[in-house]
């Protein structure tokens, strides 16, 4: 699923520990939704029913974990036949 960041989360860490400033309007592909143990390992302490996604952004090589509340799904534009 393709997603776009709607609120800048500030400084995050990617899957190998680099600090990254994720920007509003970055687009990427969701790799998977994190489970309980994965969420804790990523350094988050979720509220009840909060979802976290591992996303590989077009502007960054490594996956970054973000709360699902900061992204929205985007559809790919279909090409029009002439």
PyMOL Python script that loads the backbone (N, CA, C, O; Angstrom):
from pymol import cmd

cmd.read_pdbstr("""\
ATOM      1  N   UNK A   1       0.846  -1.175   0.000  1.00  0.00           N
ATOM      2  CA  UNK A   1       0.000   0.000   0.000  1.00  0.00           C
ATOM      3  C   UNK A   1       0.893   1.240   0.000  1.00  0.00           C
ATOM      4  O   UNK A   1       1.886   1.310   0.724  1.00  0.00           O
ATOM      5  N   UNK A   2       0.522   2.201  -0.817  1.00  0.00           N
ATOM      6  CA  UNK A   2       1.256   3.458  -0.872  1.00  0.00           C
ATOM      7  C   UNK A   2       0.631   4.440   0.122  1.00  0.00           C
ATOM      8  O   UNK A   2      -0.592   4.502   0.254  1.00  0.00           O
ATOM      9  N   UNK A   3       1.476   5.205   0.821  1.00  0.00           N
ATOM     10  CA  UNK A   3       1.002   6.181   1.794  1.00  0.00           C
ATOM     11  C   UNK A   3       1.765   7.489   1.638  1.00  0.00           C
ATOM     12  O   UNK A   3       2.826   7.546   1.015  1.00  0.00           O
ATOM     13  N   UNK A   4       1.184   8.554   2.230  1.00  0.00           N
ATOM     14  CA  UNK A   4       1.812   9.875   2.238  1.00  0.00           C
ATOM     15  C   UNK A   4       1.752  10.418   3.656  1.00  0.00           C
ATOM     16  O   UNK A   4       0.744  10.253   4.343  1.00  0.00           O
ATOM     17  N   UNK A   5       2.825  11.066   4.099  1.00  0.00           N
ATOM     18  CA  UNK A   5       2.884  11.667   5.434  1.00  0.00           C
ATOM     19  C   UNK A   5       2.045  12.940   5.433  1.00  0.00           C
ATOM     20  O   UNK A   5       2.204  13.794   4.561  1.00  0.00           O
ATOM     21  N   UNK A   6       1.138  13.065   6.426  1.00  0.00           N
ATOM     22  CA  UNK A   6       0.290  14.252   6.515  1.00  0.00           C
ATOM     23  C   UNK A   6       0.692  15.187   7.656  1.00  0.00           C
ATOM     24  O   UNK A   6       0.296  16.353   7.672  1.00  0.00           O
ATOM     25  N   UNK A   7       1.478  14.679   8.608  1.00  0.00           N
ATOM     26  CA  UNK A   7       2.013  15.508   9.692  1.00  0.00           C
ATOM     27  C   UNK A   7       3.467  15.141   9.908  1.00  0.00           C
ATOM     28  O   UNK A   7       3.798  13.962  10.036  1.00  0.00           O
ATOM     29  N   UNK A   8       4.331  16.131   9.949  1.00  0.00           N
ATOM     30  CA  UNK A   8       5.751  15.877  10.139  1.00  0.00           C
ATOM     31  C   UNK A   8       6.000  15.347  11.547  1.00  0.00           C
ATOM     32  O   UNK A   8       5.721  16.035  12.529  1.00  0.00           O
ATOM     33  N   UNK A   9       6.532  14.106  11.652  1.00  0.00           N
ATOM     34  CA  UNK A   9       6.760  13.531  12.977  1.00  0.00           C
ATOM     35  C   UNK A   9       8.040  14.010  13.640  1.00  0.00           C
ATOM     36  O   UNK A   9       8.269  13.722  14.814  1.00  0.00           O
ATOM     37  N   UNK A  10       8.888  14.743  12.901  1.00  0.00           N
ATOM     38  CA  UNK A  10      10.164  15.177  13.461  1.00  0.00           C
ATOM     39  C   UNK A  10      11.234  14.132  13.250  1.00  0.00           C
ATOM     40  O   UNK A  10      11.191  13.381  12.276  1.00  0.00           O
ATOM     41  N   UNK A  11      12.196  14.077  14.157  1.00  0.00           N
ATOM     42  CA  UNK A  11      13.335  13.174  13.996  1.00  0.00           C
ATOM     43  C   UNK A  11      12.958  11.746  14.388  1.00  0.00           C
ATOM     44  O   UNK A  11      12.469  11.497  15.490  1.00  0.00           O
ATOM     45  N   UNK A  12      13.193  10.824  13.473  1.00  0.00           N
ATOM     46  CA  UNK A  12      12.921   9.405  13.696  1.00  0.00           C
ATOM     47  C   UNK A  12      14.217   8.648  13.450  1.00  0.00           C
ATOM     48  O   UNK A  12      15.210   9.238  13.025  1.00  0.00           O
ATOM     49  N   UNK A  13      14.213   7.354  13.714  1.00  0.00           N
ATOM     50  CA  UNK A  13      15.353   6.493  13.389  1.00  0.00           C
ATOM     51  C   UNK A  13      14.896   5.446  12.392  1.00  0.00           C
ATOM     52  O   UNK A  13      13.797   4.902  12.496  1.00  0.00           O
ATOM     53  N   UNK A  14      15.768   5.171  11.417  1.00  0.00           N
ATOM     54  CA  UNK A  14      15.420   4.136  10.450  1.00  0.00           C
ATOM     55  C   UNK A  14      15.764   2.769  11.028  1.00  0.00           C
ATOM     56  O   UNK A  14      16.169   2.662  12.185  1.00  0.00           O
ATOM     57  N   UNK A  15      15.602   1.727  10.220  1.00  0.00           N
ATOM     58  CA  UNK A  15      15.771   0.357  10.712  1.00  0.00           C
ATOM     59  C   UNK A  15      17.197   0.013  11.113  1.00  0.00           C
ATOM     60  O   UNK A  15      17.414  -0.979  11.809  1.00  0.00           O
ATOM     61  N   UNK A  16      18.178   0.812  10.686  1.00  0.00           N
ATOM     62  CA  UNK A  16      19.566   0.535  11.088  1.00  0.00           C
ATOM     63  C   UNK A  16      20.132   1.616  12.010  1.00  0.00           C
ATOM     64  O   UNK A  16      21.338   1.663  12.249  1.00  0.00           O
ATOM     65  N   UNK A  17      19.255   2.485  12.528  1.00  0.00           N
ATOM     66  CA  UNK A  17      19.664   3.430  13.560  1.00  0.00           C
ATOM     67  C   UNK A  17      20.026   4.832  13.126  1.00  0.00           C
ATOM     68  O   UNK A  17      20.358   5.653  13.981  1.00  0.00           O
ATOM     69  N   UNK A  18      19.980   5.154  11.845  1.00  0.00           N
ATOM     70  CA  UNK A  18      20.274   6.518  11.406  1.00  0.00           C
ATOM     71  C   UNK A  18      19.131   7.450  11.776  1.00  0.00           C
ATOM     72  O   UNK A  18      17.962   7.076  11.692  1.00  0.00           O
ATOM     73  N   UNK A  19      19.481   8.682  12.191  1.00  0.00           N
ATOM     74  CA  UNK A  19      18.462   9.680  12.482  1.00  0.00           C
ATOM     75  C   UNK A  19      17.987  10.285  11.163  1.00  0.00           C
ATOM     76  O   UNK A  19      18.790  10.614  10.290  1.00  0.00           O
ATOM     77  N   UNK A  20      16.667  10.425  11.036  1.00  0.00           N
ATOM     78  CA  UNK A  20      16.065  10.927   9.806  1.00  0.00           C
ATOM     79  C   UNK A  20      14.984  11.939  10.166  1.00  0.00           C
ATOM     80  O   UNK A  20      14.189  11.705  11.076  1.00  0.00           O
ATOM     81  N   UNK A  21      14.957  13.058   9.455  1.00  0.00           N
ATOM     82  CA  UNK A  21      13.854  13.996   9.605  1.00  0.00           C
ATOM     83  C   UNK A  21      12.851  13.655   8.509  1.00  0.00           C
ATOM     84  O   UNK A  21      13.068  13.967   7.338  1.00  0.00           O
ATOM     85  N   UNK A  22      11.763  13.020   8.894  1.00  0.00           N
ATOM     86  CA  UNK A  22      10.709  12.665   7.943  1.00  0.00           C
ATOM     87  C   UNK A  22       9.873  13.914   7.707  1.00  0.00           C
ATOM     88  O   UNK A  22       9.452  14.574   8.657  1.00  0.00           O
ATOM     89  N   UNK A  23       9.636  14.234   6.452  1.00  0.00           N
ATOM     90  CA  UNK A  23       8.922  15.458   6.094  1.00  0.00           C
ATOM     91  C   UNK A  23       7.486  15.191   5.661  1.00  0.00           C
ATOM     92  O   UNK A  23       7.157  14.116   5.160  1.00  0.00           O
ATOM     93  N   UNK A  24       6.650  16.186   5.863  1.00  0.00           N
ATOM     94  CA  UNK A  24       5.280  16.123   5.365  1.00  0.00           C
ATOM     95  C   UNK A  24       5.335  15.949   3.849  1.00  0.00           C
ATOM     96  O   UNK A  24       6.213  16.504   3.189  1.00  0.00           O
ATOM     97  N   UNK A  25       4.410  15.188   3.307  1.00  0.00           N
ATOM     98  CA  UNK A  25       4.273  14.905   1.871  1.00  0.00           C
ATOM     99  C   UNK A  25       5.244  13.853   1.344  1.00  0.00           C
ATOM    100  O   UNK A  25       5.212  13.557   0.150  1.00  0.00           O
ATOM    101  N   UNK A  26       6.116  13.268   2.191  1.00  0.00           N
ATOM    102  CA  UNK A  26       6.930  12.140   1.732  1.00  0.00           C
ATOM    103  C   UNK A  26       5.983  10.999   1.397  1.00  0.00           C
ATOM    104  O   UNK A  26       4.994  10.776   2.096  1.00  0.00           O
ATOM    105  N   UNK A  27       6.289  10.280   0.330  1.00  0.00           N
ATOM    106  CA  UNK A  27       5.497   9.118  -0.058  1.00  0.00           C
ATOM    107  C   UNK A  27       6.345   7.865   0.050  1.00  0.00           C
ATOM    108  O   UNK A  27       7.561   7.899  -0.140  1.00  0.00           O
ATOM    109  N   UNK A  28       5.683   6.756   0.357  1.00  0.00           N
ATOM    110  CA  UNK A  28       6.406   5.505   0.487  1.00  0.00           C
ATOM    111  C   UNK A  28       5.474   4.315   0.442  1.00  0.00           C
ATOM    112  O   UNK A  28       4.261   4.453   0.287  1.00  0.00           O
ATOM    113  N   UNK A  29       6.073   3.136   0.580  1.00  0.00           N
ATOM    114  CA  UNK A  29       5.335   1.883   0.525  1.00  0.00           C
ATOM    115  C   UNK A  29       5.385   1.206   1.888  1.00  0.00           C
ATOM    116  O   UNK A  29       6.456   1.049   2.474  1.00  0.00           O
ATOM    117  N   UNK A  30       4.225   0.810   2.386  1.00  0.00           N
ATOM    118  CA  UNK A  30       4.153   0.111   3.674  1.00  0.00           C
ATOM    119  C   UNK A  30       4.709  -1.290   3.487  1.00  0.00           C
ATOM    120  O   UNK A  30       4.254  -2.034   2.618  1.00  0.00           O
ATOM    121  N   UNK A  31       5.699  -1.652   4.307  1.00  0.00           N
ATOM    122  CA  UNK A  31       6.254  -3.005   4.258  1.00  0.00           C
ATOM    123  C   UNK A  31       5.409  -3.960   5.098  1.00  0.00           C
ATOM    124  O   UNK A  31       5.096  -5.066   4.657  1.00  0.00           O
ATOM    125  N   UNK A  32       5.039  -3.530   6.317  1.00  0.00           N
ATOM    126  CA  UNK A  32       4.163  -4.333   7.166  1.00  0.00           C
ATOM    127  C   UNK A  32       3.736  -3.529   8.387  1.00  0.00           C
ATOM    128  O   UNK A  32       4.328  -2.503   8.722  1.00  0.00           O
ATOM    129  N   UNK A  33       2.679  -4.033   9.047  1.00  0.00           N
ATOM    130  CA  UNK A  33       2.222  -3.447  10.300  1.00  0.00           C
ATOM    131  C   UNK A  33       2.934  -4.162  11.441  1.00  0.00           C
ATOM    132  O   UNK A  33       3.039  -5.389  11.435  1.00  0.00           O
ATOM    133  N   UNK A  34       3.422  -3.407  12.417  1.00  0.00           N
ATOM    134  CA  UNK A  34       4.158  -4.002  13.524  1.00  0.00           C
ATOM    135  C   UNK A  34       3.216  -4.662  14.531  1.00  0.00           C
ATOM    136  O   UNK A  34       2.076  -4.237  14.719  1.00  0.00           O
ATOM    137  N   UNK A  35       3.732  -5.716  15.173  1.00  0.00           N
ATOM    138  CA  UNK A  35       2.996  -6.407  16.227  1.00  0.00           C
ATOM    139  C   UNK A  35       3.501  -5.912  17.579  1.00  0.00           C
ATOM    140  O   UNK A  35       4.401  -5.073  17.626  1.00  0.00           O
ATOM    141  N   UNK A  36       2.942  -6.414  18.676  1.00  0.00           N
ATOM    142  CA  UNK A  36       3.274  -5.974  20.027  1.00  0.00           C
ATOM    143  C   UNK A  36       4.753  -5.910  20.346  1.00  0.00           C
ATOM    144  O   UNK A  36       5.245  -4.866  20.775  1.00  0.00           O
ATOM    145  N   UNK A  37       5.475  -7.008  20.145  1.00  0.00           N
ATOM    146  CA  UNK A  37       6.899  -7.039  20.477  1.00  0.00           C
ATOM    147  C   UNK A  37       7.718  -6.153  19.541  1.00  0.00           C
ATOM    148  O   UNK A  37       8.691  -5.529  19.964  1.00  0.00           O
ATOM    149  N   UNK A  38       7.328  -6.099  18.287  1.00  0.00           N
ATOM    150  CA  UNK A  38       8.042  -5.249  17.318  1.00  0.00           C
ATOM    151  C   UNK A  38       7.867  -3.769  17.663  1.00  0.00           C
ATOM    152  O   UNK A  38       8.791  -2.976  17.483  1.00  0.00           O
ATOM    153  N   UNK A  39       6.689  -3.398  18.155  1.00  0.00           N
ATOM    154  CA  UNK A  39       6.425  -2.007  18.532  1.00  0.00           C
ATOM    155  C   UNK A  39       7.337  -1.596  19.680  1.00  0.00           C
ATOM    156  O   UNK A  39       7.940  -0.524  19.639  1.00  0.00           O
ATOM    157  N   UNK A  40       7.441  -2.429  20.689  1.00  0.00           N
ATOM    158  CA  UNK A  40       8.315  -2.137  21.829  1.00  0.00           C
ATOM    159  C   UNK A  40       9.776  -2.078  21.393  1.00  0.00           C
ATOM    160  O   UNK A  40      10.519  -1.213  21.857  1.00  0.00           O
ATOM    161  N   UNK A  41      10.199  -2.976  20.514  1.00  0.00           N
ATOM    162  CA  UNK A  41      11.580  -2.991  20.026  1.00  0.00           C
ATOM    163  C   UNK A  41      11.894  -1.730  19.218  1.00  0.00           C
ATOM    164  O   UNK A  41      13.044  -1.294  19.173  1.00  0.00           O
ATOM    165  N   UNK A  42      10.878  -1.146  18.581  1.00  0.00           N
ATOM    166  CA  UNK A  42      11.073   0.080  17.798  1.00  0.00           C
ATOM    167  C   UNK A  42      11.114   1.320  18.696  1.00  0.00           C
ATOM    168  O   UNK A  42      11.379   2.425  18.222  1.00  0.00           O
ATOM    169  N   UNK A  43      10.848   1.131  20.006  1.00  0.00           N
ATOM    170  CA  UNK A  43      10.954   2.236  20.952  1.00  0.00           C
ATOM    171  C   UNK A  43       9.660   2.991  21.211  1.00  0.00           C
ATOM    172  O   UNK A  43       9.687   4.096  21.754  1.00  0.00           O
ATOM    173  N   UNK A  44       8.532   2.412  20.830  1.00  0.00           N
ATOM    174  CA  UNK A  44       7.249   3.071  21.054  1.00  0.00           C
ATOM    175  C   UNK A  44       6.516   2.410  22.216  1.00  0.00           C
ATOM    176  O   UNK A  44       6.687   1.220  22.482  1.00  0.00           O
ATOM    177  N   UNK A  45       5.702   3.197  22.898  1.00  0.00           N
ATOM    178  CA  UNK A  45       4.845   2.700  23.967  1.00  0.00           C
ATOM    179  C   UNK A  45       3.425   3.071  23.557  1.00  0.00           C
ATOM    180  O   UNK A  45       2.927   4.137  23.918  1.00  0.00           O
ATOM    181  N   UNK A  46       2.779   2.194  22.807  1.00  0.00           N
ATOM    182  CA  UNK A  46       1.500   2.555  22.185  1.00  0.00           C
ATOM    183  C   UNK A  46       0.333   2.671  23.160  1.00  0.00           C
ATOM    184  O   UNK A  46       0.275   2.012  24.198  1.00  0.00           O
ATOM    185  N   UNK A  47      -0.597   3.550  22.767  1.00  0.00           N
ATOM    186  CA  UNK A  47      -1.874   3.622  23.460  1.00  0.00           C
ATOM    187  C   UNK A  47      -2.708   2.467  22.929  1.00  0.00           C
ATOM    188  O   UNK A  47      -2.344   1.834  21.938  1.00  0.00           O
ATOM    189  N   UNK A  48      -3.802   2.199  23.574  1.00  0.00           N
ATOM    190  CA  UNK A  48      -4.656   1.092  23.158  1.00  0.00           C
ATOM    191  C   UNK A  48      -5.090   1.269  21.700  1.00  0.00           C
ATOM    192  O   UNK A  48      -5.546   2.342  21.306  1.00  0.00           O
ATOM    193  N   UNK A  49      -4.947   0.231  20.925  1.00  0.00           N
ATOM    194  CA  UNK A  49      -5.345   0.152  19.522  1.00  0.00           C
ATOM    195  C   UNK A  49      -4.561   1.066  18.588  1.00  0.00           C
ATOM    196  O   UNK A  49      -4.996   1.279  17.456  1.00  0.00           O
ATOM    197  N   UNK A  50      -3.434   1.610  19.009  1.00  0.00           N
ATOM    198  CA  UNK A  50      -2.617   2.432  18.130  1.00  0.00           C
ATOM    199  C   UNK A  50      -1.836   1.517  17.192  1.00  0.00           C
ATOM    200  O   UNK A  50      -1.281   0.508  17.627  1.00  0.00           O
ATOM    201  N   UNK A  51      -1.792   1.863  15.920  1.00  0.00           N
ATOM    202  CA  UNK A  51      -1.102   1.047  14.917  1.00  0.00           C
ATOM    203  C   UNK A  51       0.206   1.718  14.500  1.00  0.00           C
ATOM    204  O   UNK A  51       0.305   2.944  14.455  1.00  0.00           O
ATOM    205  N   UNK A  52       1.209   0.887  14.195  1.00  0.00           N
ATOM    206  CA  UNK A  52       2.494   1.372  13.719  1.00  0.00           C
ATOM    207  C   UNK A  52       2.848   0.637  12.440  1.00  0.00           C
ATOM    208  O   UNK A  52       2.626  -0.567  12.321  1.00  0.00           O
ATOM    209  N   UNK A  53       3.404   1.379  11.479  1.00  0.00           N
ATOM    210  CA  UNK A  53       3.719   0.820  10.173  1.00  0.00           C
ATOM    211  C   UNK A  53       5.199   0.979   9.862  1.00  0.00           C
ATOM    212  O   UNK A  53       5.798   2.012  10.159  1.00  0.00           O
ATOM    213  N   UNK A  54       5.779  -0.045   9.266  1.00  0.00           N
ATOM    214  CA  UNK A  54       7.141   0.039   8.744  1.00  0.00           C
ATOM    215  C   UNK A  54       7.009   0.483   7.293  1.00  0.00           C
ATOM    216  O   UNK A  54       6.417  -0.218   6.471  1.00  0.00           O
ATOM    217  N   UNK A  55       7.570   1.665   6.981  1.00  0.00           N
ATOM    218  CA  UNK A  55       7.392   2.269   5.658  1.00  0.00           C
ATOM    219  C   UNK A  55       8.746   2.518   5.013  1.00  0.00           C
ATOM    220  O   UNK A  55       9.652   3.056   5.650  1.00  0.00           O
ATOM    221  N   UNK A  56       8.884   2.130   3.757  1.00  0.00           N
ATOM    222  CA  UNK A  56      10.086   2.444   2.998  1.00  0.00           C
ATOM    223  C   UNK A  56       9.738   3.627   2.094  1.00  0.00           C
ATOM    224  O   UNK A  56       9.003   3.486   1.117  1.00  0.00           O
ATOM    225  N   UNK A  57      10.283   4.796   2.442  1.00  0.00           N
ATOM    226  CA  UNK A  57       9.984   6.018   1.711  1.00  0.00           C
ATOM    227  C   UNK A  57      10.823   6.130   0.447  1.00  0.00           C
ATOM    228  O   UNK A  57      11.944   5.625   0.379  1.00  0.00           O
ATOM    229  N   UNK A  58      10.260   6.801  -0.551  1.00  0.00           N
ATOM    230  CA  UNK A  58      10.961   7.006  -1.815  1.00  0.00           C
ATOM    231  C   UNK A  58      12.248   7.808  -1.612  1.00  0.00           C
ATOM    232  O   UNK A  58      13.212   7.630  -2.357  1.00  0.00           O
ATOM    233  N   UNK A  59      12.269   8.692  -0.603  1.00  0.00           N
ATOM    234  CA  UNK A  59      13.420   9.560  -0.368  1.00  0.00           C
ATOM    235  C   UNK A  59      14.424   8.990   0.629  1.00  0.00           C
ATOM    236  O   UNK A  59      15.389   9.668   0.982  1.00  0.00           O
ATOM    237  N   UNK A  60      14.217   7.756   1.089  1.00  0.00           N
ATOM    238  CA  UNK A  60      15.128   7.162   2.079  1.00  0.00           C
ATOM    239  C   UNK A  60      15.253   5.673   1.810  1.00  0.00           C
ATOM    240  O   UNK A  60      14.263   5.019   1.480  1.00  0.00           O
ATOM    241  N   UNK A  61      16.453   5.129   1.947  1.00  0.00           N
ATOM    242  CA  UNK A  61      16.726   3.739   1.576  1.00  0.00           C
ATOM    243  C   UNK A  61      16.285   2.688   2.595  1.00  0.00           C
ATOM    244  O   UNK A  61      16.028   1.544   2.220  1.00  0.00           O
ATOM    245  N   UNK A  62      16.194   3.052   3.868  1.00  0.00           N
ATOM    246  CA  UNK A  62      15.866   2.086   4.917  1.00  0.00           C
ATOM    247  C   UNK A  62      14.452   2.308   5.431  1.00  0.00           C
ATOM    248  O   UNK A  62      13.982   3.446   5.445  1.00  0.00           O
ATOM    249  N   UNK A  63      13.754   1.244   5.859  1.00  0.00           N
ATOM    250  CA  UNK A  63      12.407   1.407   6.422  1.00  0.00           C
ATOM    251  C   UNK A  63      12.423   2.235   7.708  1.00  0.00           C
ATOM    252  O   UNK A  63      13.370   2.184   8.493  1.00  0.00           O
ATOM    253  N   UNK A  64      11.349   2.994   7.897  1.00  0.00           N
ATOM    254  CA  UNK A  64      11.171   3.826   9.076  1.00  0.00           C
ATOM    255  C   UNK A  64       9.806   3.482   9.672  1.00  0.00           C
ATOM    256  O   UNK A  64       8.826   3.344   8.940  1.00  0.00           O
ATOM    257  N   UNK A  65       9.740   3.344  10.985  1.00  0.00           N
ATOM    258  CA  UNK A  65       8.475   3.031  11.661  1.00  0.00           C
ATOM    259  C   UNK A  65       7.787   4.332  12.060  1.00  0.00           C
ATOM    260  O   UNK A  65       8.385   5.195  12.703  1.00  0.00           O
ATOM    261  N   UNK A  66       6.512   4.458  11.664  1.00  0.00           N
ATOM    262  CA  UNK A  66       5.712   5.633  12.011  1.00  0.00           C
ATOM    263  C   UNK A  66       4.350   5.192  12.538  1.00  0.00           C
ATOM    264  O   UNK A  66       3.843   4.139  12.153  1.00  0.00           O
ATOM    265  N   UNK A  67       3.759   5.999  13.422  1.00  0.00           N
ATOM    266  CA  UNK A  67       2.377   5.722  13.816  1.00  0.00           C
ATOM    267  C   UNK A  67       1.461   5.890  12.603  1.00  0.00           C
ATOM    268  O   UNK A  67       1.670   6.788  11.787  1.00  0.00           O
ATOM    269  N   UNK A  68       0.467   5.047  12.486  1.00  0.00           N
ATOM    270  CA  UNK A  68      -0.444   5.097  11.340  1.00  0.00           C
ATOM    271  C   UNK A  68      -1.244   6.396  11.290  1.00  0.00           C
ATOM    272  O   UNK A  68      -1.765   6.757  10.235  1.00  0.00           O
ATOM    273  N   UNK A  69      -1.348   7.101  12.414  1.00  0.00           N
ATOM    274  CA  UNK A  69      -2.105   8.363  12.441  1.00  0.00           C
ATOM    275  C   UNK A  69      -1.409   9.483  11.677  1.00  0.00           C
ATOM    276  O   UNK A  69      -2.029  10.508  11.392  1.00  0.00           O
ATOM    277  N   UNK A  70      -0.133   9.305  11.340  1.00  0.00           N
ATOM    278  CA  UNK A  70       0.610  10.354  10.634  1.00  0.00           C
ATOM    279  C   UNK A  70       0.606  10.189   9.117  1.00  0.00           C
ATOM    280  O   UNK A  70       1.132  11.039   8.399  1.00  0.00           O
ATOM    281  N   UNK A  71       0.016   9.101   8.627  1.00  0.00           N
ATOM    282  CA  UNK A  71       0.018   8.848   7.179  1.00  0.00           C
ATOM    283  C   UNK A  71      -1.395   8.568   6.681  1.00  0.00           C
ATOM    284  O   UNK A  71      -2.274   8.160   7.440  1.00  0.00           O
ATOM    285  N   UNK A  72      -1.588   8.799   5.383  1.00  0.00           N
ATOM    286  CA  UNK A  72      -2.856   8.464   4.731  1.00  0.00           C
ATOM    287  C   UNK A  72      -2.541   7.668   3.469  1.00  0.00           C
ATOM    288  O   UNK A  72      -1.493   7.864   2.854  1.00  0.00           O
ATOM    289  N   UNK A  73      -3.449   6.770   3.083  1.00  0.00           N
ATOM    290  CA  UNK A  73      -3.234   6.024   1.838  1.00  0.00           C
ATOM    291  C   UNK A  73      -3.356   6.949   0.627  1.00  0.00           C
ATOM    292  O   UNK A  73      -4.153   7.888   0.630  1.00  0.00           O
ATOM    293  N   UNK A  74      -2.574   6.680  -0.389  1.00  0.00           N
ATOM    294  CA  UNK A  74      -2.680   7.420  -1.651  1.00  0.00           C
ATOM    295  C   UNK A  74      -2.860   6.422  -2.782  1.00  0.00           C
ATOM    296  O   UNK A  74      -2.330   5.312  -2.746  1.00  0.00           O
ATOM    297  N   UNK A  75      -3.598   6.829  -3.756  1.00  0.00           N
ATOM    298  CA  UNK A  75      -3.800   5.980  -4.917  1.00  0.00           C
ATOM    299  C   UNK A  75      -2.861   6.422  -6.012  1.00  0.00           C
ATOM    300  O   UNK A  75      -2.571   7.608  -6.172  1.00  0.00           O
ATOM    301  N   UNK A  76      -2.398   5.453  -6.755  1.00  0.00           N
ATOM    302  CA  UNK A  76      -1.583   5.789  -7.918  1.00  0.00           C
ATOM    303  C   UNK A  76      -2.511   6.292  -9.012  1.00  0.00           C
ATOM    304  O   UNK A  76      -3.592   5.746  -9.234  1.00  0.00           O
ATOM    305  N   UNK A  77      -2.066   7.343  -9.689  1.00  0.00           N
ATOM    306  CA  UNK A  77      -2.881   7.881 -10.766  1.00  0.00           C
ATOM    307  C   UNK A  77      -2.804   6.943 -11.971  1.00  0.00           C
ATOM    308  O   UNK A  77      -1.730   6.477 -12.352  1.00  0.00           O
ATOM    309  N   UNK A  78      -3.954   6.683 -12.550  1.00  0.00           N
ATOM    310  CA  UNK A  78      -3.998   5.833 -13.734  1.00  0.00           C
ATOM    311  C   UNK A  78      -3.728   6.690 -14.967  1.00  0.00           C
ATOM    312  O   UNK A  78      -4.195   7.824 -15.073  1.00  0.00           O
ATOM    313  N   UNK A  79      -2.977   6.129 -15.877  1.00  0.00           N
ATOM    314  CA  UNK A  79      -2.720   6.839 -17.122  1.00  0.00           C
ATOM    315  C   UNK A  79      -3.940   6.768 -18.015  1.00  0.00           C
ATOM    316  O   UNK A  79      -4.618   5.745 -18.111  1.00  0.00           O
ATOM    317  N   UNK A  80      -4.189   7.858 -18.647  1.00  0.00           N
ATOM    318  CA  UNK A  80      -5.328   7.892 -19.573  1.00  0.00           C
ATOM    319  C   UNK A  80      -4.848   7.486 -20.957  1.00  0.00           C
ATOM    320  O   UNK A  80      -3.842   7.989 -21.456  1.00  0.00           O
ATOM    321  N   UNK A  81      -5.569   6.588 -21.553  1.00  0.00           N
ATOM    322  CA  UNK A  81      -5.239   6.172 -22.919  1.00  0.00           C
ATOM    323  C   UNK A  81      -5.655   7.245 -23.921  1.00  0.00           C
ATOM    324  O   UNK A  81      -6.690   7.893 -23.769  1.00  0.00           O
ATOM    325  N   UNK A  82      -4.835   7.414 -24.936  1.00  0.00           N
ATOM    326  CA  UNK A  82      -5.162   8.431 -25.949  1.00  0.00           C
ATOM    327  C   UNK A  82      -5.703   7.742 -27.179  1.00  0.00           C
ATOM    328  O   UNK A  82      -6.043   8.405 -28.159  1.00  0.00           O
TER     329      UNK A  82
END
""", "prot")
cmd.dss("prot")
cmd.show_as("cartoon", "prot")
cmd.util.cbc("prot")
cmd.orient("prot")
